[in-house]
Amino acid sequence: MIKRPMFLLPLLLFMVLAGYFGVGLTLDPRKLPNMLDGQPVPGFDLPAIKHRGDKGFANTDLPGSVSLVNIFGSWCVACRVEHPFLMEIKKAGLAPIHGIDWREEDPEAGPAWLKRFGDPYTLVGDDPRSKAAISFGVTGAPETFLVDREGIVRYKHIGPVNQTVWDDILWPLIQKLRQAGAS
């Protein structure tokens, strides 16, 4: 009688673990909860990247317009994939994009990268020690945050922004936030 329950224990344990992993495999790993959703952009004040000639980038620069904050790095392969599309957004004048140049080992790398591939950013801050990235809850680059006119985070996109992400998510949200601010 005692042997039968002991025999079923490994089978029961296997079934519980299989169910747990089965559910986990159905989840989208890019859909992490955004702890900043509906919250003000965290406080930060970053110096300008070298050779750009502006004042840098701070959270106090965000209120006033619906904009994007893009976390990037010259070392980031996915950022290179995303970059031409950010240039298209800038060229079309669809939304201001502000950049945070994250974790550059060489302070010349970010500016050289923007010079080579183009600069889509209205303002860019240098974040070599990840102070702003940590306060945003960044897990990797690229990440893009949609911020409303009041400086409230309304959406976080993990991974490269492309035409599909723009058409299906970001552009409709930007238009909705602009209309809400106009009324």
DABEL-V484720 format. One record per backbone hydrogen bond with DSSP energy under -1.0 kcal/mol. CO is the residue of the C=O (numbers start at 1). NH is the residue of the N-H. Records with the same first field share a line. If there is no record, write none. Layout:
CO: NH ; NH
//
This chain:
2: 6
3: 7
4: 8
5: 9
8: 12
9: 13
10: 14
11: 15
12: 16
13: 17
14: 18
15: 19
16: 20
17: 21
18: 22
19: 23
20: 24
21: 25
23: 26
24: 27
28: 31
30: 32
34: 37
36: 39
39: 153
44: 59
46: 57
47: 126
49: 52
57: 46
58: 61
59: 62
62: 65
67: 147
68: 98
69: 145
70: 100
71: 143
72: 102
73: 76
76: 80
77: 81
78: 82
79: 83
82: 86
83: 87
84: 88
85: 89
86: 90
87: 91
88: 92
89: 94
90: 93
96: 68
97: 122
98: 70
99: 125
100: 72
101: 127
106: 109
108: 112
109: 113
110: 114
111: 115
112: 116
113: 117
114: 118
123: 99
125: 101
127: 103 ; 130
130: 134
131: 135
132: 136
133: 138
142: 159
143: 71
144: 157
145: 69
146: 154 ; 155
147: 67
148: 151
149: 64
151: 41
152: 148
153: 38
155: 146
157: 144
162: 166
163: 167
164: 168
165: 169 ; 170
166: 171
169: 173
170: 174
171: 175
172: 176
173: 177
174: 178
175: 179
176: 180
177: 181
178: 182
179: 183
//
